[in-house]
Amino acid sequence: MDKELGLRQAYATIKNAYKAKQRNPVTTASDLRSLVPVVTGKTQYTFPIIVGDDANNYPEAILLNRADAFTAVEIGIFIGAKSSTADTAYDWYSYPNATIFTASGAAVAFKTLFNNSFLNATINNVQYLQNFSISRIRKAPVVQTGLTYGYTTSGATAPNGTDSFNGQTDGFYPLVPTLQISGTSKLDFNLNLSAGLTQASSGSYVICLAVRGFLSLGASNLNK
């Protein structure tokens, strides 16, 4: 209930801000999802935000049209294991699950991402997120993929868990203040790591920057 009230307040604030500028764009709950592939040894990743800026053209990415604006109220960082660029049948993880990220040293290296990395966000050369620690977002569930638990019986296979996950909350952190993103702004969202990661031995590992909030159609600076 508290979260719902917070979202209602954020929505009212957005509508009132546009009203003060004598504008009334259609505003709806929405998401953005930007993906980058893991490259061994790389210590800085820049996330594409605007449609047309994603060189990999991941089909599951959700980017912002240049004519629109987005108010981000929550943010998350996730990792996934894709069998190919076109693969969309995989899960997102908010911690380094060793049974999924099986390339030599990969799961250990991902600890650098979740424990000792930070995100910077610059909009039109103004830094709105500075040294935002990814450890705020790390979520390791009690029940994890491949985790043996409960009991063991001679000659029988013990039950194996699969990651518990609540899509409403797990892996996301509230943004206060919110981030105002316009499709015509100069945007730089950079993830900085203290050491490099390990790429997949087949397919690819990807890092996802996910933001939740409100999309205002036709509300970019282009349409002022």
C-alpha positions in Angstrom: 0.0 0.0 0.0 2.8 2.4 0.9 4.4 1.8 -2.5 1.2 2.3 -4.3 0.7 5.6 -2.5 4.2 6.7 -3.4 3.6 5.9 -7.1 0.3 7.8 -7.0 2.1 10.8 -5.5 4.8 10.6 -8.2 2.2 10.5 -10.9 0.4 13.5 -9.5 3.7 15.5 -9.3 4.5 14.7 -12.9 1.0 15.7 -14.2 1.2 19.0 -12.1 4.6 19.8 -13.5 3.4 19.5 -17.1 0.3 21.4 -16.3 2.4 24.3 -14.9 4.0 24.4 -18.4 0.6 24.3 -20.1 1.2 20.9 -21.4 -0.9 17.7 -21.0 0.8 14.7 -22.4 -0.6 11.2 -22.0 1.4 9.7 -19.1 1.3 6.1 -18.2 3.2 3.5 -16.1 6.1 2.1 -18.1 9.6 0.6 -18.0 12.9 1.1 -19.8 15.4 -1.8 -20.2 18.9 -1.3 -21.6 21.3 -4.3 -22.1 25.1 -4.5 -22.7 27.2 -7.6 -23.2 29.8 -8.6 -20.7 33.4 -8.3 -22.1 36.2 -9.9 -20.2 38.3 -7.3 -18.4 36.1 -4.3 -19.3 35.6 -2.0 -16.3 33.1 0.6 -17.6 29.8 -0.1 -19.4 27.7 2.6 -21.1 24.0 1.8 -21.4 22.0 2.9 -24.6 18.8 4.6 -23.6 17.4 6.1 -26.8 15.9 4.1 -29.7 18.5 3.7 -32.4 21.5 3.8 -30.0 21.6 0.0 -29.3 24.3 -1.5 -31.5 23.3 -5.0 -30.4 19.6 -4.6 -31.2 18.5 -6.9 -28.3 14.8 -7.8 -28.9 14.0 -7.6 -25.2 15.4 -4.1 -24.7 12.9 -1.3 -24.1 14.3 2.1 -25.1 13.0 5.6 -25.2 11.6 7.2 -28.3 13.1 10.6 -29.1 9.7 12.3 -29.0 8.9 11.0 -25.5 10.0 11.7 -21.9 10.4 9.3 -19.0 10.3 9.9 -15.2 12.3 7.1 -13.5 11.2 6.3 -9.9 12.9 3.0 -9.4 16.2 1.5 -10.7 17.7 -2.0 -10.9 20.8 -3.8 -12.2 20.4 -7.4 -13.3 22.5 -10.0 -15.1 21.4 -12.7 -17.5 22.9 -15.6 -19.6 21.8 -15.5 -23.3 22.4 -18.4 -25.6 22.4 -15.9 -28.5 21.6 -12.3 -29.3 18.1 -13.4 -30.3 17.5 -15.4 -27.1 14.8 -14.1 -24.8 14.0 -17.2 -22.9 16.3 -16.6 -20.0 16.0 -15.3 -16.4 17.3 -12.1 -14.8 19.4 -12.4 -11.7 20.1 -9.7 -9.0 23.0 -11.7 -7.6 25.7 -14.0 -9.2 24.1 -17.4 -9.2 26.9 -19.9 -9.7 24.7 -22.6 -11.3 23.8 -20.2 -14.1 27.0 -18.2 -14.7 29.3 -21.2 -15.2 32.1 -19.8 -17.3 35.4 -20.2 -15.4 35.6 -17.4 -12.7 32.4 -15.7 -13.9 30.3 -16.0 -10.8 33.1 -14.8 -8.5 33.8 -11.9 -10.9 30.2 -10.9 -10.8 30.6 -10.2 -7.0 32.6 -7.2 -8.1 29.5 -5.9 -10.0 27.1 -6.4 -7.1 29.4 -5.5 -4.2 31.9 -3.0 -5.5 30.6 -1.1 -8.4 28.7 2.2 -8.9 26.5 3.9 -11.5 26.8 7.5 -12.7 24.0 9.2 -14.7 24.6 12.5 -16.6 21.8 14.3 -18.4 22.8 17.3 -20.6 26.2 17.4 -18.8 24.6 17.6 -15.4 25.4 14.6 -13.1 22.2 13.4 -11.4 23.5 10.1 -10.1 27.0 10.1 -8.7 28.6 7.0 -7.2 25.3 5.2 -6.8 26.3 1.9 -5.2 25.0 -1.3 -6.9 25.2 -3.0 -3.5 21.9 -1.2 -2.8 20.2 -3.2 -5.5 21.7 -6.7 -4.8 19.1 -9.2 -3.9 20.1 -12.8 -3.1 16.9 -14.9 -2.5 16.7 -17.4 0.3 15.7 -20.1 -2.3 18.2 -20.3 -5.2 18.5 -22.2 -8.4 20.2 -25.6 -7.9 20.2 -25.2 -4.1 19.8 -28.6 -2.4 17.7 -28.3 0.7 15.1 -30.1 2.9 16.4 -33.7 3.1 18.5 -36.3 1.4 17.6 -39.9 0.9 20.0 -42.7 -0.1 19.5 -43.6 -3.7 17.2 -40.7 -4.4 17.6 -37.2 -5.6 17.1 -34.4 -3.1 14.7 -31.6 -4.1 16.3 -28.7 -5.9 15.1 -25.1 -5.5 14.6 -22.5 -8.1 15.1 -18.8 -7.5 12.3 -17.1 -5.6 11.4 -13.8 -7.2 8.9 -11.0 -6.6 8.8 -8.9 -9.7 7.1 -6.1 -7.8 10.1 -5.4 -5.6 13.1 -7.7 -6.0 16.2 -6.1 -7.4 14.8 -2.5 -7.6 15.6 0.5 -5.5 13.6 3.7 -5.2 15.0 6.9 -6.8 14.7 10.0 -4.6 14.7 12.4 -6.3 13.4 10.9 -9.5 15.3 11.1 -12.8 13.8 13.1 -15.7 14.8 11.6 -19.0 14.0 13.3 -22.3 14.4 11.6 -25.7 16.2 14.7 -27.0 18.6 15.0 -24.1 22.3 14.0 -24.1 22.3 10.9 -21.8 25.2 9.1 -20.3 24.5 6.1 -18.0 27.8 4.5 -17.0 28.5 1.5 -14.8 31.9 1.5 -13.2 33.6 -1.5 -11.8 36.8 -1.9 -9.7 37.8 -5.0 -11.7 36.8 -6.7 -15.0 34.2 -9.4 -15.4 34.3 -12.7 -17.3 32.4 -13.2 -20.4 30.5 -16.4 -21.3 32.3 -19.3 -22.9 29.3 -19.7 -25.2 26.4 -17.3 -25.9 26.8 -14.2 -23.9 26.3 -12.7 -20.4 24.5 -9.4 -20.3 24.0 -6.7 -17.8 20.7 -4.9 -17.7 19.9 -1.4 -16.5 16.2 -1.4 -15.7 14.2 1.6 -14.7 10.5 1.9 -13.7 8.4 4.9 -13.8 6.1 7.0 -16.1 6.3 7.5 -19.8 4.9 10.8 -21.1 4.1 10.5 -24.8 5.3 13.3 -27.1 6.7 15.2 -24.1 10.4 15.5 -25.1 12.0 18.9 -25.7 11.5 18.2 -29.4 7.8 19.0 -28.9 8.0 22.1 -26.7 
